[in-house]
Amino acid sequence: MSEPVPHMTPEEFRQHGHEVVDWIADYWTRLESFPVRSRVSPGDVRAALPPSAPEHGEPFSAVLADLDRVVLPGVTHWQHPGFLAYFPANTSGPSVLGDLLSAGLGVQGMSWVTSPAATELEQHVLDWLADLLGLPASFRSTGTGGGVVQDSSSGANLVALLAALHRASGGGTVRSGVRPEECTVYVSAETHSSMEKAVRIAGLGTDAIRVVEVDGDLAMRPAALAARLERDSARGFRPVLVCATVGTTSTTAIDPLAELGPICRRYGAWLHVDAAYAGVSAVAPELRSLQAGVEEADSYTTDAHKWLLTGFDATLFWVADRAALTGALAILPEYLRNTATDAGAVVDYRDWQIELGRRFRALKLWAVLRWYGAEGLRAHVRSGVALAQDLAGWADGDDRFEVAAPHPLSLVCLRPRWPADVDADVATMTLLERLNDGGEVFLTHTTVRDQVVLRVAVGAPTTTRAHVERAWTLLCEGHDWLAADFAEQAAERARAEAERRAAAERQAEAQRLAEAEEQAERQAEVGRAAHADEPPAPGDETATGETTTGETATEEEWGAAPVTPPVSG
């Protein structure tokens, strides 16, 4: 007879649940004590784990102990107030508790009938959020479209493309697949890479992508889009989808939706708006003008798990014509049939996404909306924007940095200024690594007009003005340290160059003197040789070859003189 399975009882869950909540609360309390970016090396976490799964169960206290020993050293702390990298990945107490409720209920919300509350609460919350963001009426569940929570904006971009292909082909893609040689998709160089991945997954291949030129603010140029659509249509291609971005990943550039929309309609292309980061900013009415023309969109996505205090995954996706979406994705095997579905009276969200199964994601959104209210969410967004504008103002007033791109929201791109003889990209990356290695802040980089810049993304719930001021101080100190190092290196190079030139000059002088001496010696040799070959002048020398100035006479002189006979004895 088999042993009973040691399930955790409700009372044990109560006890350990309190311990987990206490652990999370303690972690939030001590967040600032950790370096923002993990300092482990590849393989360190796995090396701290046993090679095999435990044969026998362990107390939950052992799991909590290993959170501190194994897990925390390998965590990059996205909720840290010094986390200024990528985009924010907010969570909050209400979100965590809502997720806990979802996990505790453990429902599978693939169809209305599998948990009606999971579907209807999601419909209602997405309608609330459409109102809060000022989205068009067509996106409400009471209209022709509706909203759904996707796993990510990458997934939302894919289902938008599938819906666009379904509409462009009149449903033909469901029966015979895509015709990649006929279809075209339009992006800009600033569009998120997930759209290219979606094009690949959908079977079109990257040859179907047309990259539209951007303007000085890195936004898609409507005239360039129109020209490409006209050219492709004339060549027999079918424009399927245009992906416009509100808040690009590199710089938060914003494509002009109001101008792009009519162009898309003229050529029958689906306009999908990827507002993954920036879309939620529209909870603040004064920021809605950034996405003027959103009513032109056929689909729209933004992430509550970036900047709206809701933990991953919580991508909000709306479509103006749900028939195109469900037409592309709906499959109804016999084992999923039920009366409500057959009657067409309900929404089955399994037909709105790639996966069949789905968690009760709307619970955490509901909890966040209930806890903060619309005004609390507006205050959070406004705080991030204000802090980013402060940072941009400090950089504008400092000759060590320049703001590299427009900054309407909570991301600022800074380009450090370096001496002309310094490789600016290498210097900027060196500054970045110095800051990140320090542990107080974590930044990332991108390129703007082929130059490396630093991205400072404000938005973590714990980030205050003091933290942004500290980040600015670290940027300035790091710049000064590197600039001093570069100046010392330049001075050392100058000293070395001066020494090299002096040595070269000394060597050249020595060489010149040696050559002069050698030339003089050669001239002397030539002179001596020439003198030896000439006959001596008469009277110049004696018989011994010496001169006549009191010295011995020559043989000729002896021969010419009278001879005195010897005196005899």
Salt bridges, closest charged atoms under 4 A:
GLU11 OE2 - ARG14 NH2 3.21
GLU19 OE1 - HIS16 ND1 2.99
GLU32 OE1 - HIS467 NE2 3.19
ASP66 OD1 - ARG69 NE 3.02
ASP68 OD1 - ARG30 NH2 2.90
ASP99 OD1 - ARG359 NH1 3.33
ASP99 OD2 - LYS364 NZ 3.63
GLU122 OE1 - ARG358 NH1 2.85
ASP131 OD1 - ARG140 NH2 2.29
GLU196 OE2 - ARG200 NH2 3.07
GLU213 OE2 - ARG228 NH2 3.08
ASP232 OD2 - ARG210 NE 3.14
ASP232 OD1 - ARG235 NH1 3.63
GLU286 OE2 - ARG382 NE 2.78
GLU296 OE1 - ARG265 NH1 2.14
ASP298 OD1 - ARG167 NH1 3.23
ASP303 OD2 - HIS305 NE2 3.49
ASP303 OD2 - LYS306 NZ 2.48
ASP313 OD1 - ARG359 NH2 2.51
ASP313 OD2 - ARG361 NE 3.17
ASP313 OD1 - LYS364 NZ 3.82
GLU334 OE1 - ARG337 NE 3.35
ASP342 OD1 - ARG337 NH1 3.15
ASP348 OD2 - ARG350 NH2 3.58
ASP351 OD1 - ARG350 NH1 3.00
GLU375 OE1 - ARG378 NH1 3.10
GLU375 OE2 - ARG382 NH1 3.26
ASP390 OD2 - ARG465 NH1 2.38
ASP398 OD2 - ARG400 NH2 2.63
GLU402 OE2 - ARG415 NH1 3.32
ASP421 OD2 - ARG493 NH2 3.26
GLU433 OE1 - ARG37 NH1 3.47
ASP437 OD1 - ARG37 NH2 2.62
GLU440 OE2 - ARG470 NH2 2.84
GLU469 OE2 - ARG465 NE 3.09
ASP480 OD2 - ARG400 NH1 2.87
GLU488 OE2 - ARG495 NH2 3.04
GLU492 OE1 - ARG495 NH2 2.59
GLU497 OE2 - ARG500 NH2 2.57
GLU497 OE2 - ARG501 NE 3.00
GLU509 OE2 - ARG512 NH2 2.45
GLU518 OE2 - ARG522 NH1 2.92
GLU521 OE2 - ARG528 NH2 3.46
GLU525 OE2 - ARG528 NH2 2.53
